[in-house]
Amino acid sequence: MSSTSSAIEVHGLLKSYPNHVAVAGIDLEVKSGEIFALLGPNGAGKTTTVEILEGYRSRDGGSISVLGVDPANTDVRAWRNRIGIVLQSTKDAADLTVEEVISHFAGYYSNPKDVDQVITAVGLIEKRKAKGEQLSGGQRRRLDVALGILGNPELLFLDEPTTGFDPEARRAFWDLIRQLKNDGTTILMTTHYLDEAEALADRLAVMINGKILEVSTPALLGGRARAKARVSWSENGKSNLELTDAPTDFVNQLSSRIGGEIQDLSVSRPNLEDIYLEMIGEKV
Ligand code: ATP
């Protein structure tokens, strides 16, 4: 089933917990070298799917190929050497320093990155001598990311990687992920941040109630490219909104009619979050 152009292939994946179908027969393909984002509301089945792909959960049905092998019955050590994982939950190494934890885990890999380089890449240089218990939530998360990339993975799983990051750290993390992609790493990530998906993902899938609603690119998801522009302005103390396919014409006419500065004028297209929220049935 595996092919050289696919890092991950999933057909008809099924997983149920008692009284609950978490993954209801999904198909998914992640191409080699791409960043693929899995989006969806809480409980959609993202983590279950990703953990099955990582070999940490069993499945009830369907076929899976991850880097050419089935994670359910593979030689764990050799295969794990080729993948990197950043789990949602933080790992427990509270009494070791950042440097010690990273050096320790480097020993598990056949081809680890340089420990200093990894510490620099995740922005923990100043905290290298700090113990896990002395790190803030965001710093702890950076340490998780460091452990995920340490083994020079061909395929990296990132489950909500920037939860708890401040905006500056998030931007720095995005640069790091782009660098990994440039180096040839395939990345499958889950995130609740739509700006993150927009900034990083080549393609994305929206998952809800254990099913994939759509697979697309950030630019095209949910018919985004065809969405009307929103022109808003104020007139006589009242806010106005017009949805139009021809915003330039509309603003020209408005300008002629008002005959001067248009108050609070703004022209925008729906962003990825607007489209996503519409797709999953929330009010924008
Ligand atoms: P989030 O965005 O909140 O992380 P998710 O999309 O990752 O959500 P999952 O963690 O995969 O969702 O959970 C999917 C569904 O399966 C949820 O309804 C959850 O309650 C249920 N579930 C997950 N793990 C178990 C388990 N071990 N036992 C029973 N039910 C579970």
Boltz pocket constraint, residues with backbone or C-beta under 6 A from the ligand:
constraints:
  - pocket:
      binder: B
      contacts: [[A, 17], [A, 18], [A, 20], [A, 21], [A, 22], [A, 40], [A, 41], [A, 42], [A, 43], [A, 44], [A, 45], [A, 46], [A, 47], [A, 48], [A, 49]]
      max_distance: 6.0
